[in-house]
Each structure stands twice: as C-alpha cells, then as structure tokens.
Amino acid sequence: CWALAYGYPCCKETTTVLSTDESGTWGYENNTWCGIEDLYEENKDDCWASLLGYPCCESNIVYEVDEYGTWGYEFGHWCGI
C-alpha cells in the first residue's frame, strides 16, 4: 500500500476521503490516518478522475484540490492527477 511508505496503514473499510495531497487520498479509521487505495490500481491506464468522467493528466501540475482529488488542466480540459 502506498501509505506504508509514509508510516501509515491503508484503510481497510473506509472509503470516505478526508484529505488529498500529492501522495494520495487519505481517510481516517481506528484512530489514525490511513491511505485509501486507488480504485483502479489493477488498471494503470485509468485513474480516479475517470469515475467522474474526466481524463487523467499527462503532467502533475496541480491547479485545484477538492474533495474528489487533485486536478490539473491540459488541452483545454480539467483532468485528474
């Protein structure tokens, strides 16, 4: 799990996003922060933004962060980082 590299466990049941940063998406369970695994980890061609109908970014330049994730803007469209 990606969160282990930062000293935190992965969320076992929590899917509620409380925070998003350049490392990933964070939840909270068992009295500690935990990393929420990417829903498309098994298919690296997709990213979380495809769930919302947006493409994945080719770059990692952040323009906006909201409750869904980190957003970029490329080729005249919003995209997920």
VMD Tcl script that draws the C-alpha trace (Angstrom):
set ca {
  {0.00 0.00 0.00}
  {1.34 3.45 -0.90}
  {0.62 4.90 2.58}
  {3.05 2.47 4.25}
  {5.93 4.48 2.76}
  {4.74 7.42 4.90}
  {4.31 5.39 8.09}
  {0.52 4.98 7.83}
  {-1.65 1.93 7.16}
  {-4.03 1.52 4.26}
  {-7.70 1.96 5.03}
  {-9.37 -1.43 5.43}
  {-13.00 -0.31 5.19}
  {-13.04 3.48 4.97}
  {-13.71 4.99 1.56}
  {-14.64 8.48 2.78}
  {-11.99 10.93 1.54}
  {-10.97 13.42 4.23}
  {-7.88 14.82 2.54}
  {-5.96 14.58 -0.71}
  {-2.36 15.59 -1.29}
  {0.46 14.80 -3.72}
  {0.95 11.43 -2.01}
  {-2.61 10.18 -2.36}
  {-6.07 10.12 -0.85}
  {-6.47 9.91 2.93}
  {-9.17 8.61 5.22}
  {-9.39 8.00 8.96}
  {-10.14 4.77 10.78}
  {-9.08 3.08 14.03}
  {-8.00 6.47 15.41}
  {-5.36 7.09 12.73}
  {-4.98 8.46 9.21}
  {-4.93 5.81 6.51}
  {-4.33 5.73 2.78}
  {-7.27 4.98 0.52}
  {-6.14 2.65 -2.24}
  {-6.61 3.73 -5.83}
  {-9.82 2.17 -7.17}
  {-8.05 1.48 -10.46}
  {-4.74 0.15 -9.14}
  {-5.13 -3.00 -11.20}
  {-5.53 -0.94 -14.39}
  {-2.86 1.74 -14.53}
  {-4.41 3.22 -17.70}
  {-7.30 4.61 -15.66}
  {-7.27 6.98 -12.71}
  {-9.75 8.16 -10.10}
  {-10.96 11.02 -12.34}
  {-12.39 8.58 -14.87}
  {-15.05 7.74 -12.27}
  {-16.23 11.34 -12.69}
  {-15.96 11.39 -16.49}
  {-12.61 13.23 -16.72}
  {-9.35 12.07 -18.28}
  {-6.09 11.51 -16.42}
  {-3.45 14.22 -16.68}
  {-0.20 13.64 -18.51}
  {1.61 16.12 -16.24}
  {1.46 16.64 -12.49}
  {0.91 20.40 -12.34}
  {-1.79 21.00 -9.71}
  {-4.41 23.69 -10.33}
  {-7.09 22.65 -7.86}
  {-7.68 20.22 -4.99}
  {-11.19 19.30 -3.87}
  {-12.99 16.50 -2.06}
  {-12.52 14.20 -5.06}
  {-8.82 14.61 -5.66}
  {-6.06 16.66 -7.25}
  {-6.84 18.37 -10.57}
  {-4.76 19.61 -13.45}
  {-5.73 21.44 -16.64}
  {-4.48 20.21 -20.02}
  {-5.53 20.55 -23.62}
  {-8.44 22.80 -22.65}
  {-9.93 20.32 -20.15}
  {-9.76 19.50 -16.43}
  {-8.01 16.21 -15.68}
  {-7.19 14.11 -12.64}
  {-3.66 13.80 -11.25}
}
mol new
graphics top color blue
foreach p $ca { graphics top sphere $p radius 0.5 }
foreach p [lrange $ca 0 end-1] q [lrange $ca 1 end] { graphics top cylinder $p $q radius 0.2 }
display resetview
